[in-house]
Amino acid sequence: MHLNIGEQKKFIIDSKLKWNSTGLSVLAKEEYYFEAIGTWKDAGIECTADGYSYWALTLATIFRRSFKNKWFALIGTVDKSGRKYLIGQKSNIKFCKAGNLYFYANDLIFMYWNNHGTIELTIKRIS
């Protein structure tokens, strides 16, 4: 599926899934607006798609899937590889390459078993 300029679609992003497939494809140089609504939980820590910081996890931050971004921040990728895009609660992104969009809650790859909840993500093509 590919969006036309001005068209938008909503998706549910599950915190338990290592890869949330949208079935949405993008082309290089297309720009999209993202808005994520709701909260989800990393074990017992509730947060929005902007994620959270926690001092007790400081040593583990280098092992996060996107180590530069907060715990449980909503992250997007094209074709599950390469550049990781911070989506958070609101963002505009111009993609560098074509492919299919995937999303995840930023966590340790082996810790998705204790995640709970979903975020509603609206994606709108800008250009």
C-alpha positions as CSV (number, residue, x, y, z in Angstrom):
1,M,0.0,0.0,0.0
2,H,1.2,3.5,-0.8
3,L,-0.3,6.8,0.3
4,N,-1.1,9.7,-2.0
5,I,-0.2,13.2,-0.9
6,G,-2.7,14.3,1.8
7,E,-3.9,10.7,2.5
8,Q,-3.5,9.2,5.9
9,K,-3.9,5.8,7.6
10,K,-4.0,4.6,11.2
11,F,-2.1,1.6,12.6
12,I,-2.0,-0.1,16.0
13,I,1.6,-0.6,17.1
14,D,1.9,-3.4,19.7
15,S,4.7,-3.1,22.3
16,K,5.1,-6.9,22.4
17,L,6.1,-7.2,18.8
18,K,9.7,-6.9,17.7
19,W,8.5,-5.7,14.3
20,N,5.1,-4.1,13.6
21,S,4.5,-4.3,9.9
22,T,2.2,-1.7,8.4
23,G,2.1,-2.9,4.8
24,L,2.8,0.7,3.9
25,S,5.6,1.4,1.4
26,V,7.4,4.7,1.0
27,L,9.7,6.1,-1.8
28,A,12.9,8.0,-1.3
29,K,12.4,11.8,-0.8
30,E,8.7,11.4,0.3
31,E,7.8,13.2,3.5
32,Y,5.4,11.9,6.1
33,Y,3.8,13.2,9.3
34,F,3.5,10.8,12.3
35,E,1.3,11.2,15.3
36,A,1.2,8.5,18.1
37,I,-1.6,8.5,20.7
38,G,-1.8,6.5,23.9
39,T,0.5,4.9,26.4
40,W,2.2,1.5,26.7
41,K,4.2,-0.2,29.5
42,D,7.7,-1.6,29.7
43,A,7.2,-4.0,32.6
44,G,5.4,-1.6,35.1
45,I,6.7,1.7,33.6
46,E,4.0,3.5,31.7
47,C,5.0,6.0,29.0
48,T,4.0,7.6,25.7
49,A,5.6,7.0,22.4
50,D,8.3,9.6,23.4
51,G,9.7,6.9,25.7
52,Y,11.3,7.3,29.1
53,S,14.7,7.5,30.9
54,Y,15.5,5.5,34.0
55,W,18.7,5.8,36.0
56,A,18.8,2.1,37.0
57,L,18.9,1.1,33.3
58,T,21.9,3.4,32.4
59,L,24.4,0.5,31.9
60,A,21.9,-1.3,29.5
61,T,21.3,1.7,27.2
62,I,24.1,0.7,24.8
63,F,22.2,-2.6,24.2
64,R,18.9,-0.9,23.2
65,R,17.8,-1.5,19.6
66,S,18.2,2.2,19.0
67,F,20.7,3.1,21.7
68,K,20.6,6.8,21.0
69,N,16.9,7.0,21.8
70,K,15.0,6.6,25.0
71,W,13.5,3.4,26.4
72,F,10.2,2.6,24.7
73,A,10.4,5.5,22.3
74,L,8.5,4.6,19.1
75,I,11.1,3.8,16.4
76,G,10.5,3.4,12.6
77,T,12.6,1.7,10.0
78,V,12.5,1.0,6.3
79,D,12.7,-2.7,5.5
80,K,13.9,-3.6,9.0
81,S,17.4,-2.3,8.4
82,G,19.6,0.7,8.2
83,R,18.6,4.0,9.6
84,K,16.4,4.1,12.7
85,Y,13.9,7.0,12.7
86,L,12.7,8.4,16.0
87,I,8.9,8.7,15.6
88,G,7.9,9.6,19.2
89,Q,4.5,11.3,19.7
90,K,4.9,13.6,16.7
91,S,7.4,13.9,13.9
92,N,7.9,14.7,10.3
93,I,10.3,12.5,8.3
94,K,11.6,12.6,4.8
95,F,12.8,9.2,3.9
96,C,16.2,8.5,2.3
97,K,15.3,5.2,0.6
98,A,12.3,3.3,-0.7
99,G,10.8,0.3,1.1
100,N,8.2,-0.9,3.6
101,L,7.7,0.7,7.0
102,Y,8.1,-1.2,10.3
103,F,7.8,0.1,13.9
104,Y,8.8,-1.0,17.4
105,A,9.0,0.1,21.0
106,N,12.7,0.7,21.7
107,D,13.8,-2.1,24.1
108,L,16.3,-4.8,24.5
109,I,15.8,-7.4,21.7
110,F,15.2,-10.2,24.3
111,M,12.9,-8.3,26.6
112,Y,9.7,-7.9,24.6
113,W,8.0,-10.6,26.7
114,N,7.3,-8.1,29.6
115,N,5.9,-5.3,27.4
116,H,2.2,-4.4,27.5
117,G,-0.1,-2.2,25.5
118,T,-0.5,-0.5,22.1
119,I,-0.1,2.9,20.6
120,E,-2.3,4.2,17.8
121,L,-0.1,5.7,15.0
122,T,-1.5,7.9,12.3
123,I,0.7,8.3,9.2
124,K,0.0,11.1,6.7
125,R,1.9,11.7,3.5
126,I,3.0,15.3,3.2
127,S,4.9,15.3,-0.1
